[in-house]
Amino acid sequence: MAPPAVAYCLADRAVALLNLGRISEAARDARRSLTAARELGFPAGEVSALGVLSLAAVDAGDLDGAVQLARQAGQVPGDIPGWVARIRSICVTIALTEAGT
């Protein structure tokens, strides 16, 4: 598996775990995805991981953390595919809506 795929796979697994209500496991995998993406200099993977971490924070009731993570995703420099940018926008919207801001 190509290294960038590892970051995406961990983020996708985190989403699956969130859907199963396994928030702490999802956050752990999302953090691993974020670490891998940053080590690789892979902005799209970093944005994906931060988005999942934001959603995990929403599910855990940490709305301030969710907003902070979503905003971090919006500040990742570099070229990212359109589908990743859309996911980032959705995560920001969810975090801000849940936080009531």
C-alpha positions as CSV (number, residue, x, y, z in Angstrom):
1,M,0.0,0.0,0.0
2,A,1.3,3.4,-0.9
3,P,2.1,5.6,2.1
4,P,-0.6,8.2,1.4
5,A,-3.1,5.4,1.2
6,V,-2.3,4.5,4.8
7,A,-3.4,8.0,5.9
8,Y,-6.6,7.7,4.0
9,C,-7.3,4.2,5.2
10,L,-6.9,5.2,8.8
11,A,-9.2,8.2,8.3
12,D,-11.8,6.0,6.6
13,R,-11.6,3.4,9.3
14,A,-12.1,6.2,11.9
15,V,-15.3,7.2,10.1
16,A,-16.5,3.6,10.2
17,L,-15.8,3.5,13.9
18,L,-17.6,6.7,14.5
19,N,-20.6,5.3,12.7
20,L,-20.5,2.3,15.1
21,G,-20.4,4.7,18.1
22,R,-16.8,3.8,19.0
23,I,-15.7,7.4,19.4
24,S,-12.4,6.8,21.3
25,E,-11.2,4.2,18.9
26,A,-12.2,6.5,16.0
27,A,-10.3,9.4,17.5
28,R,-7.2,7.2,18.0
29,D,-7.2,6.1,14.3
30,A,-7.8,9.7,13.2
31,R,-4.8,10.8,15.2
32,R,-2.7,8.1,13.7
33,S,-3.9,9.2,10.2
34,L,-3.0,12.8,11.1
35,T,0.5,11.8,12.2
36,A,1.1,9.7,9.1
37,A,-0.2,12.5,6.8
38,R,2.0,15.1,8.5
39,E,5.1,12.9,8.3
40,L,4.5,12.3,4.6
41,G,3.8,16.0,3.9
42,F,0.4,14.9,2.6
43,P,-2.0,17.9,2.9
44,A,-5.1,16.1,1.7
45,G,-4.6,13.3,4.3
46,E,-4.0,15.9,6.9
47,V,-7.3,17.7,6.1
48,S,-9.2,14.3,6.1
49,A,-7.8,13.3,9.5
50,L,-8.6,16.7,11.0
51,G,-12.1,16.5,9.6
52,V,-12.6,13.1,11.2
53,L,-11.1,14.3,14.5
54,S,-13.6,17.2,14.4
55,L,-16.5,14.9,13.9
56,A,-15.3,12.6,16.8
57,A,-15.1,15.7,19.0
58,V,-18.7,16.6,18.1
59,D,-19.8,13.0,18.9
60,A,-17.9,13.2,22.2
61,G,-19.6,16.5,23.1
62,D,-16.4,18.6,22.8
63,L,-17.9,21.3,20.6
64,D,-15.1,23.8,21.2
65,G,-12.5,21.2,20.2
66,A,-14.6,20.3,17.2
67,V,-14.6,23.9,16.0
68,Q,-10.9,24.3,16.6
69,L,-10.1,21.1,14.7
70,A,-12.4,22.0,11.8
71,R,-10.7,25.4,11.6
72,Q,-7.3,23.8,11.6
73,A,-8.4,21.7,8.6
74,G,-9.3,24.9,6.9
75,Q,-5.8,26.3,7.4
76,V,-3.8,23.4,6.0
77,P,-1.6,24.7,3.2
78,G,-1.1,22.9,0.0
79,D,-3.0,21.5,-2.9
80,I,-6.0,19.3,-2.1
81,P,-8.5,17.6,-4.3
82,G,-12.0,19.0,-4.6
83,W,-13.6,16.1,-2.8
84,V,-11.4,16.7,0.2
85,A,-12.2,20.4,0.2
86,R,-15.9,19.5,0.2
87,I,-15.4,17.1,3.1
88,R,-13.6,19.9,5.0
89,S,-16.5,22.3,4.3
90,I,-19.0,19.7,5.6
91,C,-17.0,19.2,8.8
92,V,-16.7,22.9,9.5
93,T,-20.4,23.3,8.9
94,I,-21.3,20.4,11.3
95,A,-18.9,21.7,14.0
96,L,-20.1,25.3,13.8
97,T,-23.8,24.2,13.7
98,E,-23.4,21.9,16.7
99,A,-21.6,24.6,18.6
100,G,-24.2,27.1,17.8
101,T,-21.9,29.6,16.3
